[in-house]
């Protein structure tokens, strides 16, 4: 059972979240931030990871804390759910189109947190959401899931499309990299015999 729950409470946010890596992409998501809910729903659907996420944040300040903290909690839950990583596919990459936008996402479920971010947004906001928070989410997720993640938008003109291509790209690399490879059996995907350091 590759499932995990995380609760995380600070003075800024209160988050309860669960994931099932072997789900069918069903989610119940409520963060108080419409655009973030939209991104997390499509992340769940295209990663085929079931997600329940309830988050309350200090959204009267702005959406920064809740976006970053959901990224932290989701990363922690995913890392927990991955367990011993035996038989894991580990690597994946995708070119994700979204109308005029094309974003490339590559992952190594390495146990080593790293984010390379080469994505810029033509506008400061999508609706009420600050586009710079997309990077904050990815940074928090990569750090706490302990994955090496490269995101590069090759071209694109619409901020909503650019954000969506990043999240859908993440979804598809998680789906592939988290899949168990039947030929690997219970071996770790590392000639070193361990993942993480
Ligand atoms: Mn959309």
Boltz pocket constraint, residues with backbone or C-beta under 6 A from the ligand:
constraints:
  - pocket:
      binder: B
      contacts: [[A, 38], [A, 160], [A, 164]]
      max_distance: 6.0
